[in-house]
Amino acid sequence: MGWQIWKKKESSTALPGTPPKKLEKPRELPDDVGRNLVVEQGLDPDWVWSLKCVRKPKGNSKNTFDIRIFSQESAAQKGVKVRDYVTLEDHMDLVIFAGWYDKGSRKIQMEQLIKKAV
């Protein structure tokens, strides 16, 4: 019998021999990003800190991330379970802000995608 149920099947999107990268689950906004939205853009702090984000590494950098910010309540109302950054590809109507940030240099570039939510 050649059963090997304990071995994982390789993902079709990963290159052979390389482990697939697992993206992060939704999380609280990073301090620098939340502070930027409140201070620089003048948004309501209570609303900003209630938002969630998903991120993925940008390029090969350890400190630079692409980020999408969304409201978990809006996602729940539409019946969308946000698991990671890629989940929002099909639901860009839920993304309020999108952009990138660098943890090391604290540079942030955000684009507001939904005007009515703010």
C-alpha positions as CSV (number, residue, x, y, z in Angstrom):
1,M,0.0,0.0,0.0
2,G,1.4,3.4,-1.0
3,W,-0.7,5.5,1.3
4,Q,1.0,8.6,2.5
5,I,-1.7,10.6,4.0
6,W,0.6,12.4,6.4
7,K,2.4,14.2,3.5
8,K,1.0,17.4,2.2
9,K,0.2,17.9,-1.4
10,E,2.2,20.7,-3.1
11,S,0.2,23.8,-4.0
12,S,-0.2,24.3,-7.8
13,T,0.7,28.0,-7.4
14,A,4.0,27.3,-5.6
15,L,7.2,26.5,-7.5
16,P,8.3,22.9,-7.1
17,G,10.5,22.4,-4.1
18,T,9.6,25.7,-2.4
19,P,7.1,25.9,0.4
20,P,4.1,28.1,-0.4
21,K,4.0,31.4,1.5
22,K,1.2,31.6,3.9
23,L,-0.5,35.1,4.1
24,E,-1.4,36.7,7.4
25,K,-4.9,36.7,8.9
26,P,-6.8,40.0,9.4
27,R,-5.3,42.0,12.3
28,E,-5.4,45.3,14.0
29,L,-3.9,48.3,12.2
30,P,-0.2,48.8,12.7
31,D,0.4,51.8,15.0
32,D,2.1,53.9,12.3
33,V,-0.7,53.3,9.8
34,G,-3.5,54.1,12.3
35,R,-1.7,57.2,13.5
36,N,-1.3,58.4,9.9
37,L,-5.0,58.0,9.2
38,V,-5.9,59.9,12.4
39,V,-3.3,62.7,12.5
40,E,-2.5,63.3,8.8
41,Q,-5.9,62.7,7.3
42,G,-7.9,63.9,10.3
43,L,-10.2,60.8,10.5
44,D,-12.2,59.9,13.7
45,P,-9.9,57.8,15.9
46,D,-12.6,55.6,17.2
47,W,-13.6,54.6,13.7
48,V,-10.0,54.2,12.5
49,W,-9.0,51.9,15.3
50,S,-12.1,49.7,14.7
51,L,-10.8,48.9,11.2
52,K,-8.9,45.7,10.4
53,C,-6.1,45.1,7.8
54,V,-4.6,42.4,5.8
55,R,-1.1,42.6,4.5
56,K,1.5,40.8,2.4
57,P,5.2,41.4,2.0
58,K,6.1,43.8,-0.9
59,G,8.8,42.3,-3.0
60,N,11.6,40.7,-1.1
61,S,11.7,43.3,1.7
62,K,11.2,42.2,5.3
63,N,9.9,45.7,6.4
64,T,7.7,46.8,3.4
65,F,4.2,45.5,3.1
66,D,1.2,46.0,0.8
67,I,-1.8,46.6,3.0
68,R,-5.6,46.7,2.6
69,I,-7.8,48.2,5.2
70,F,-11.4,47.2,5.6
71,S,-14.3,47.2,8.1
72,Q,-15.0,43.8,9.5
73,E,-18.6,44.7,10.2
74,S,-19.1,45.6,6.5
75,A,-17.6,42.3,5.5
76,A,-19.9,40.4,7.8
77,Q,-22.9,42.2,6.5
78,K,-22.1,41.1,3.0
79,G,-21.3,37.6,4.1
80,V,-17.6,37.7,3.3
81,K,-15.2,35.9,5.5
82,V,-11.8,37.7,5.0
83,R,-9.0,35.1,5.5
84,D,-6.1,37.0,4.1
85,Y,-4.9,39.6,1.6
86,V,-6.0,37.6,-1.5
87,T,-9.5,37.1,-0.2
88,L,-10.2,40.8,-0.9
89,E,-9.3,40.5,-4.6
90,D,-12.9,39.5,-5.4
91,H,-14.3,42.0,-2.9
92,M,-12.6,45.3,-3.6
93,D,-15.8,47.1,-2.7
94,L,-15.0,46.3,1.0
95,V,-11.5,47.8,0.9
96,I,-11.6,51.4,2.3
97,F,-7.8,52.1,2.0
98,A,-5.1,50.4,0.1
99,G,-1.4,51.1,-0.2
100,W,1.9,50.2,1.4
101,Y,4.0,51.0,4.4
102,D,7.5,50.4,5.5
103,K,8.1,49.5,9.2
104,G,11.7,50.5,9.2
105,S,11.5,54.0,7.6
106,R,7.9,54.6,8.7
107,K,6.9,55.7,5.2
108,I,3.3,55.2,4.4
109,Q,1.3,55.7,1.2
110,M,-2.4,55.1,1.4
111,E,-5.1,55.6,-1.2
112,Q,-8.7,56.0,-0.1
113,L,-10.9,53.7,-2.2
114,I,-14.2,54.3,-0.6
115,K,-15.2,57.9,-0.1
116,K,-18.6,57.4,1.5
117,A,-17.3,55.3,4.4
118,V,-15.2,58.1,5.8
